Amino acid sequence: MAKPVHRRLSGADFDTWLIATSRETVQRSRALLERTRPSVATEPPVSHAGGPDPRDGSPPEPDEQTARP
């Protein structure tokens, strides 16, 4: 694999490159979100130690270390 060549861009060229790269990154992120959204939405909520589950308001399940018989 060829090693990429790094060169300095002028201010305007850098701005153009940065805007284009940012747009591409946002597009890839949105596409990934759309592909993964159904599986994320169907996963059951995970309880959080120390407080209620922020997604459904239910109290956390006691973990094995803090549960008393």
N, C-alpha and C positions, 0 to 999 in steps of 0.2 A: 504494500500500500504506500502510495506516495505521501511524503510529509507535506502538510499544508504550508503554503508560503504566507507569512504574515507581513503586511505592509501597512504603513500609517495612511489613514485617510484624511483628506482635508476636512475642515469643519462641516462644510455643506455635504460632502460625500458621506461623512460619518453619520450625520443626521438622517440622510436618505437611507443608508444601510440600516440604522437602528430602527427607524420607523417600519421598514419592510420586514426586518427580522421579528419585531414585536408583533406585527400583524400575523405573520406566519405562525408564531408561537401561540397566539390567541386562537387562531383557527384550529391548530392541532389539539389544543386543550379542550376546546368546545366539542370537537369531534370525539375525543376520548370520553368526555363526560356523557355525550349522547349514547355512546356504545355501552357504557357501564351503568348508566342511570337505572335501568330496570333491575339489575341485580342488587344495586345499593338500596333501592326502595323496598325490595322484598325481604331483606335480611332482618331478623328479629332485633329489637333494641338490646343493647348491651348495658348491663347495670354498671354503675360507677360507684366505687367504694367511697364513703364519706358524704354522700348526698344523693338526692333523688335523681332519677334518670331525666336529663333535661329534655328528652324527646317526648316522653309520655307522662312525666310527673309522678311516676310510681316510685315508692321508696326502694332503696337498693337492697339487693338480697344479701343476707349476712354471709361473709366469707368464713372459711374454716377456722381461721385464726381468732376471729372476734366472736364467733358464735358460742353461746354458753348452753350447756345441757339443761 
